[in-house]
Structures are given as C-alpha cells and as structure tokens.
C-alpha cells in the first residue's frame, strides 16, 4: 500500500499535531535556502511517483543531491530526534499499537 506523505502531513497539521518545519518543493534554490540554517539537521524524501527516487536521508548544506531535486518534488523537514517509533493498526473500534525501540 502506498503512502501519500503530503496528505498525511496536511492532515496531521490540521488535526493540531506539532509538525516540524517543512518545505515541499522541486526547486534546488528553495531547498538549499531551507537546508542551510539547519546545518545538517534536515530529513528529505521524495513524495512523487517519478522514476527518479531519493532514499529518505539527512541532508546537509551543499549536498550535491540538492541539484537533483528539480527532477522529483521532495519534502524537506526539520529533523526531530526520536526516542522510539509507534506503529498502530485500527480494526473496527479497536486500536492495536506497538512500541519499536
């Protein structure tokens, strides 16, 4: 099953969740301007169905991958360190959740 990161991000924000600073773009200049102040604490991932795919990764100022952003829209998001992941599945009225360390 595919994910729609843009839709998920907008729903989370609309529901009142604290969403890290985020930029959605395919402009290398906009991407560079967003990445520079965070000094390597930015996660980026593509959210398109383009043939050129980027692996979700941290990106730092001056990274050569920034020039390739023009080929596939990407989401750039302030990195937030985590303590753990939580995965939840909803079946009818029940929620099953698990913590992943």
C-alpha positions as CSV (number, residue, x, y, z in Angstrom):
1,X,0.0,0.0,0.0
2,X,1.4,3.4,-1.0
3,X,1.6,6.4,1.2
4,X,0.6,10.0,0.5
5,X,3.1,11.9,2.6
6,X,1.8,15.3,1.5
7,X,-1.8,14.4,2.5
8,X,-0.6,12.8,5.8
9,X,1.4,15.9,6.7
10,X,-1.5,18.2,6.0
11,X,-3.9,16.0,8.0
12,X,-1.5,15.9,11.0
13,X,-1.2,19.7,10.9
14,X,-4.9,20.2,10.6
15,X,-5.5,17.9,13.5
16,X,-3.3,20.0,15.7
17,X,-0.2,17.9,15.9
18,X,3.1,19.6,16.2
19,X,4.6,19.3,12.8
20,X,8.3,20.1,12.2
21,X,9.3,23.0,9.9
22,X,8.6,21.6,6.4
23,X,9.2,22.6,2.8
24,X,7.7,20.9,-0.2
25,X,9.5,21.8,-3.4
26,X,11.3,20.8,-6.6
27,X,13.4,24.0,-6.6
28,X,17.1,23.4,-5.8
29,X,17.4,27.1,-4.7
30,X,14.4,26.8,-2.3
31,X,15.7,23.5,-1.0
32,X,19.2,24.9,-0.4
33,X,17.8,28.0,1.4
34,X,15.7,25.7,3.7
35,X,18.6,23.3,4.5
36,X,21.3,25.9,5.1
37,X,20.2,27.2,8.5
38,X,19.6,23.7,10.0
39,X,23.2,22.6,9.4
40,X,22.6,19.0,8.5
41,X,19.5,18.5,10.7
42,X,17.1,18.2,7.8
43,X,15.4,15.0,6.5
44,X,14.4,14.8,2.9
45,X,12.3,12.4,0.9
46,X,10.5,12.5,-2.4
47,X,6.8,12.3,-2.5
48,X,6.1,11.8,-6.1
49,X,5.8,8.9,-8.4
50,X,8.7,10.0,-10.6
51,X,11.2,7.5,-12.0
52,X,14.0,9.2,-10.1
53,X,13.7,8.3,-6.4
54,X,15.5,9.6,-3.4
55,X,16.2,7.5,-0.3
56,X,14.9,9.2,2.9
57,X,18.0,10.6,4.5
58,X,19.6,13.5,6.4
59,X,20.9,16.2,4.1
60,X,23.4,19.0,4.9
61,X,24.1,22.3,3.2
62,X,26.0,22.0,-0.1
63,X,24.9,18.4,-0.6
64,X,25.1,17.6,-4.4
65,X,21.7,15.8,-4.3
66,X,20.0,19.2,-3.8
67,X,20.7,20.0,-7.5
68,X,18.7,16.8,-8.5
69,X,15.5,18.0,-6.6
70,X,14.3,19.6,-9.8
71,X,13.6,16.1,-11.2
72,X,11.3,15.0,-8.4
73,X,9.4,17.0,-5.8
74,X,10.7,16.4,-2.3
75,X,9.7,17.1,1.2
76,X,12.4,18.7,3.5
77,X,11.7,18.6,7.2
78,X,13.5,19.7,10.3
79,X,15.0,16.6,11.9
80,X,13.5,15.7,15.3
81,X,15.4,13.1,17.2
82,X,13.2,10.2,18.4
83,X,13.1,8.0,21.5
84,X,11.2,5.3,19.7
85,X,8.6,4.5,16.9
86,X,5.0,3.6,17.4
87,X,3.0,1.6,14.9
88,X,-0.7,1.4,15.2
89,X,-3.4,-0.6,13.3
90,X,-7.1,0.1,13.7
91,X,-9.5,-2.7,13.2
92,X,-13.1,-1.6,13.7
93,X,-13.3,0.3,17.0
94,X,-10.0,-1.3,18.4
95,X,-6.5,0.2,18.1
96,X,-3.5,-2.2,18.3
97,X,-0.2,-0.3,19.0
98,X,3.4,-1.4,19.4
99,X,6.5,0.5,20.5
100,X,9.6,-0.1,18.4
101,X,12.9,0.7,20.1
